C-alpha cells in the first residue's frame, strides 16, 4: 500500500493565491487569518491523517465492522484513532466558540476535512455526519437543546446521525411513515425503521444523537407533514433508549463505516424531542443536507487524490516496455504517453475540483456573515460541487485502476478500494440526478437565472485578465474558456427559455446542463490558477517547477477537458426530445 502524503503545497497555493485568505472575515479572537496561523493548523492535521488514519484504511476495509446483539464493533484501530482525533480538538474546528468550538472558517476546515477523507474515508464519515447534526441543532434547536447536546457533539465526545431514508421511501421523503406520538411531558415516542444510517451504531463515542424525521398524528400528507426529532441512544438519566441497530449493510465499499438499519420503538417507543415546530422537519433537515453536499463533493476530491498518489507511485515503479525513441532498455510506465495522459487527467480534475470546493467554502463563510450575494453563490455552487466532485472521483479512481493494469483489478494492490469507496459518492446526500434538477430548477429558473448570469459575468471578466498574460499556454486557456463559456451561456438561455414552456424538457437536459456548467466552472478555476502561477514566476516567487506545472495542468484542462463543455451544451439544447420520446 502506498503512503498518503497530504497535498499541502497545492492546498497552500489555492488558499493564498487562487481563493485568497484575505477575503475571509476576521476571527473574533485571532483577527485576520494569515499564512503562519493556517500553517499551524495544516501541519499537525497532516501528521494525524498520514500517521494515524491512513495506516488503518486498508485494514479497516478488509476487517469491516461487526454487529452482535445490537452492538457494532468498529475495525481494529478505529476507536483509538477517533480518540486521538477527538482529544486533539479537531472535531471542534469550524463550530462556534459558544459551545466549545474553535470558530475557524470553513475555508480552513475544508483542507482538514479533505485530509481525513483522503487518509480514511470510512473513518471520516463519522465526523461528517456529526457535523450535520450540530448544524441542525444549532440552527433550529431550542436553547435547552443547544445547552444539552451541542458541547458534547462539538467536542466529539458524542456523535450525531441523520435518519431520513426508509425502505419504501428512498429519496422520496414524502413517503416517510415513521410515527411520533406526543407524550404528556412534552416528549414524543418514535416508532419506525430507518435504513442506510451512517455510524448509526458504533463503539467510538459515549452517546449517539440521532436526528430523525417522523410524522405526528394528523400531520399533513407528503413533505409538509414531516417533523424533526432528537432521539439519543442514551437518555439524560443514563438509561438506554428504545433504539436498536438491527443490521449493517454489506457494501461495495467504505467497509470500515457501519451503515446501519435502525429500529425506533421496537418495544415501548423511542423517546424523542421535537426540534423547532411540527411539520417543519424537512426544512430543518436541509440545513444539514446542503452543507453536507459540499462536504461530499470534498470527499470526491479526497478519495481521488489518494487514488492519484497511489497510481503515480505505481507508475514510477512499474517497468514495462521501452521508450519509442530508445528501444535499448525498459522504462517505468510513467514515461509512456498514454499513462502520462491518464495521470494528467487525474491531476487536472482533482486540482480543479479542490479549488472550486474551497471557493464554495469561502462563499459559505461570507454567507454566514449575512452576505446575500455570497449565499446566492454558495447555493449555485452546491449542486455543482457535489455532483462534479463525486462523478470526478468515480472517473479518477477508475483511471487509477487502469494505470495499474491487471494488478489494479485485484485487491492486493489497494487501487480497487478507492474505486469501490468512491462509487457511493454520486448516490448519497441526493443523487447527482437530483443535483442536476436542483441546479436547473431551483438555482437557475427560480430566480430567472440571476445567480447563473452573475457567475457568467465573472468568467467574462476573467477572460479580460487572461488577455493581459503573455504566455502561449495561457493563451490556449483563454481561447478554450471563451469558447466553453459561450456554449454555457447558450445552454443557460435555453434552460431559461424552455423552463417557461416545458419543465419536462429542462428535466431531461438537466444533467447535461450541470456537466456543462461544472466544466466551465472548473476551467475558470484553472485559469485563475494559471494566472497566479505566472505572476509568481514573474515576481521570482515560489518554486519554479511547481508553478510551471500549474500552468501546464491548466493547459491540459483547456485542451483535453474544456472542449467537453461544448458537447454537453449541445446535448442540453438538442437532446431532451430523445429522452422524452423513449419508451420503456
C-alpha positions, -999 to 999 in steps of 0.1 A, spaced: 0 0 0 14 34 -9 15 61 18 -7 91 19 11 125 16 -13 154 22 -10 178 -8 -1 208 14 17 227 -14 -14 226 -35 -36 235 -6 -14 265 4 -13 277 -33 -51 276 -36 -57 292 -2 -32 320 -7 -31 327 -44 -63 314 -60 -90 319 -34 -74 344 -11 -73 341 27 -76 379 28 -112 377 17 -122 359 50 -139 379 77 -117 384 108 -118 358 135 -133 373 167 -102 362 188 -74 357 163 -81 386 140 -70 383 103 -60 347 95 -25 347 80 -2 321 64 15 313 97 -17 306 115 -30 284 87 3 265 87 0 258 124 -33 241 117 -24 223 84 9 207 96 -4 187 127 -35 178 108 -14 163 80 5 143 107 -27 128 121 -40 120 87 -8 104 73 4 87 105 -28 77 123 -57 75 99 -41 63 67 -24 32 82 -57 17 92 -76 25 60 -68 -8 41 -71 -30 72 -104 -13 80 -116 -21 45 -105 -57 50 -119 -62 85 -151 -42 82 -174 -38 112 -191 -65 134 -227 -64 147 -236 -86 176 -267 -82 198 -273 -47 186 -237 -36 193 -214 -26 165 -176 -30 169 -156 -10 145 -125 -22 127 -92 -25 146 -76 8 154 -107 30 146 -117 35 182 -82 46 192 -78 68 161 -111 85 169 -99 92 205 -68 108 191 -88 129 166 -113 139 193 -87 147 220 -67 168 195 -97 192 192 -101 185 155 -138 180 157 -144 215 171 -125 234 144 -154 250 124 -180 254 152 -189 284 173 -170 291 204 -202 295 224 -204 257 225 -167 248 227 -158 252 190 -128 270 177 -148 292 153 -124 288 124 -139 294 89 -150 266 66 -122 277 42 -97 265 68 -118 235 79 -122 221 43 -85 213 38 -85 195 71 -116 175 62 -100 166 29 -71 151 47 -94 130 70 -113 117 39 -83 111 18 -65 92 45 -95 71 55 -129 79 41 -147 52 61 -134 69 93 -141 104 80 -178 97 76 -184 97 114 -173 134 119 -190 143 87 -224 131 99 -218 146 133 -212 180 116 -247 179 101 -263 171 134 -245 200 151 -256 224 123 -293 214 126 -295 217 164 -275 250 164 -298 265 137 -332 251 148 -330 236 183 -343 253 215 -319 269 239 -323 239 262 -315 215 234 -284 235 225 -273 235 261 -278 198 265 -263 185 232 -240 209 214 -210 210 237 -206 172 236 -213 170 199 -189 198 191 -161 182 212 -168 148 195 -175 131 229 -208 123 213 -216 118 176 -247 125 156 -265 109 127 -291 118 101 -321 94 98 -341 102 67 -344 71 44 -369 43 49 -371 11 29 -403 21 9 -393 58 5 -357 61 -8 -351 96 -19 -388 104 -18 -392 118 17 -429 124 12 -433 86 16 -419 85 52 -441 65 76 -422 67 109 -445 79 136 -441 103 165 -467 102 193 -468 131 217 -465 124 255 -478 144 285 -443 155 294 -437 172 261 -416 144 246 -426 120 218 -425 83 213 -409 74 180 -418 43 160 -403 33 127 -374 19 107 -346 39 90 -320 24 66 -286 34 54 -278 53 86 -240 60 86 -225 53 120 -260 47 134 -243 24 160 -206 22 169 -182 19 198 -162 51 193 -183 76 213 -202 76 246 -235 85 231 -251 88 196 -276 116 190 -300 106 162 -318 133 142 -350 115 129 -377 125 105 -412 113 115 -448 122 113 -470 134 142 -507 123 144 -529 142 120 -499 156 101 -505 167 65 -496 142 38 -464 145 19 -433 165 28 -454 192 46 -462 167 74 -426 158 84 -412 168 117 -376 165 131 -368 148 164 -337 144 186 -335 107 197 -305 99 219 -291 64 222 -287 70 259 -312 93 278 -302 120 303 -305 96 332 -282 71 315 -310 47 305 -308 31 271 -334 44 247 -356 21 227 -335 24 195 -316 -5 181 -293 -14 152 -308 -45 136 -285 -48 107 -254 -35 89 -251 -34 51 -226 -55 32 -215 -28 8 -194 -24 -23 -170 0 -4 -165 20 27 -164 -13 46 -150 4 78 -180 26 81 -211 9 97 -241 16 75 -270 6 98 -306 -3 98 -321 14 128 -353 3 146 -370 30 167 -397 19 191 -393 -19 190 -407 -21 225 -425 8 241 -413 36 218 -380 55 215 -381 88 234 -376 118 212 -377 155 214 -392 178 188 -368 202 171 -384 236 163 -421 234 151 -441 204 140 -442 198 102 -410 219 96 -387 189 97 -378 188 60 -367 225 61 -346 218 92 -330 187 77 -319 207 46 -298 227 70 -278 195 74 -280 183 38 -269 215 20 -236 218 38 -232 180 37 -234 181 -1 -204 204 -2 -186 180 21 -195 151 -1 -181 169 -31 -149 174 -10 -149 136 -3 -147 132 -40 -116 153 -42 -101 135 -12 -106 99 -25 -95 109 -60 -63 125 -45 -54 92 -27 -61 72 -59 -38 96 -79 -10 93 -54 -13 55 -54 -13 54 -92 16 78 -96 37 58 -72 30 26 -91 36 42 -125 71 54 -113 80 19 -101 65 -4 -127 88 -11 -156 72 -22 -188 81 -17 -224 106 6 -239 105 42 -250 95 49 -286 128 68 -291 151 43 -274 144 6 -276 176 -4 -257 161 -5 -222 128 -9 -203 113 22 -188 88 29 -160 53 31 -174 51 68 -162 73 75 -193 46 63 -217 25 90 -233 -9 74 -225 0 69 -189 11 105 -187 -22 115 -202 -42 95 -177 -21 109 -148 -26 144 -161 -63 138 -164 -64 127 -127 -43 156 -116 -62 183 -135 -96 171 -124 -85 169 -88 -69 203 -87 -99 219 -105 -124 205 -80 -103 212 -50 -102 249 -59 -139 250 -68 -148 233 -35 -126 256 -14 -142 286 -32 -176 273 -22 -163 272 14 -152 308 12 -187 319 0 -202 298 28 -181 318 53 -192 351 37 -228 340 37 -226 332 74 -217 368 79 -250 379 63 -238 385 27 -268 377 5 -248 377 -28 -224 351 -12 -254 330 -2 -267 330 -37 -233 319 -50 -229 291 -25 -264 280 -34 -254 279 -71 -222 261 -64 -235 234 -41 -251 211 -67 -221 217 -90 -195 208 -62 -215 178 -51 -221 163 -85 -189 172 -103 -167 163 -74 -183 129 -70 -186 120 -106 -149 131 -110 -140 107 -81 -155 77 -98 -138 86 -131 -104 93 -115 -104 62 -93 -113 41 -123 -84 56 -142 -63 47 -111 -72 11 -116 -65 13 -153 -30 26 -147 -23 -5 -125 -35 -26 -154 -45 -61 -144 -29 -56 -110 -55 -28 -104 -83 -53 -106 -70 -74 -77 -74 -63 -41 -38 -68 -31 -26 -35 -48 -52 -14 -30 -62 5 -61 -96 -11 -62 -106 1 -28 -106 37 -38 -128 29 -68 -152 9 -46 -152 36 -19 -158 64 -44 -189 47 -60 -212 57 -32 -205 94 -36 -227 102 -66 -256 84 -47 -258 97 -12 -268 132 0 -291 134 -30 -282 115 -62 -264 135 -89 -296 135 -110 -313 153 -81 -284 178 -80 -289 184 -117 -326 191 -112 -317 214 -83 -293 234 -105 -317 237 -133 -350 244 -114 -341 259 -80 -308 276 -88 -314 288 -123 -351 290 -132 -363 301 -97 -345 335 -99 -348 338 -137 -311 330 -140 -299 359 -119 -273 339 -99 -261 320 -130 -258 351 -151 -238 368 -123 -214 339 -124 -211 340 -162 -203 377 -160 -174 370 -136 -160 345 -160 -163 371 -188 -142 394 -166 -117 367 -161 -112 364 -198 -101 401 -198 -75 392 -172 -62 363 -193 -58 387 -222 -31 405 -202 -9 375 -197 18 368 -223 22 330 -222 13 306 -251 -2 280 -228 -23 306 -210 -34 320 -244 -48 285 -251 -65 285 -217 -82 318 -227 -94 305 -260 -107 273 -245 -125 291 -217 -140 317 -241 -154 290 -264 -168 269 -235 -183 300 -218 -202 309 -250 -216 273 -250 -227 276 -214 -243 309 -220 -263 294 -248 -273 264 -227 -284 287 -198 -305 308 -222 -321 276 -235 -329 264 -199 -345 298 -191 -365 298 -223 -377 262 -220 -385 265 -184 -415 287 -191 -429 262 -216 -417 227 -208 -404 216 -174 -400 181 -189 -375 193 -215 -355 210 -188 -356 179 -166 -344 157 -195 -315 181 -202 -306 190 -166 -277 165 -163 -261 178 -195 -266 213 -183 -249 206 -150 -220 189 -166 -215 219 -190 -217 243 -161 -193 222 -140 -166 220 -167 -167 258 -173 -166 265 -136 -136 242 -134 -120 260 -164 -124 293 -146 -105 279 -115 -78 265 -137 -74 299 -154 -71 317 -121 -45 291 -110 -25 297 -142 -26 335 -138 -15 332 -102 14 309 -111 25 332 -139 25 362 -116 46 344 -91 71 333 -117 74 369 -130 80 381 -94 106 354 -88 85 339 -60 77 303 -52 91 270 -66 96 274 -104 90 237 -111 57 237 -91 45 269 -108 53 257 -143 35 225 -135 4 246 -125 4 263 -158 8 231 -178 -21 214 -158 -43 244 -167 -32 240 -204 -41 203 -203 -75 211 -188 -81 237 -215 -72 213 -244 -85 180 -231 -114 187 -208 -129 222 -215 -139 211 -251 -163 186 -235 -184 216 -224 -194 222 -260 -207 187 -263 -227 190 -231 -242 223 -242 -253 207 -275 -269 178 -255 -286 204 -233 -302 223 -262 -309 194 -286 -311 162 -266 -343 164 -245 -367 150 -271 -347 118 -275 -351 113 -238 -387 122 -235 -398 102 -266 -381 70 -254 -405 42 -244 -395 16 -218 
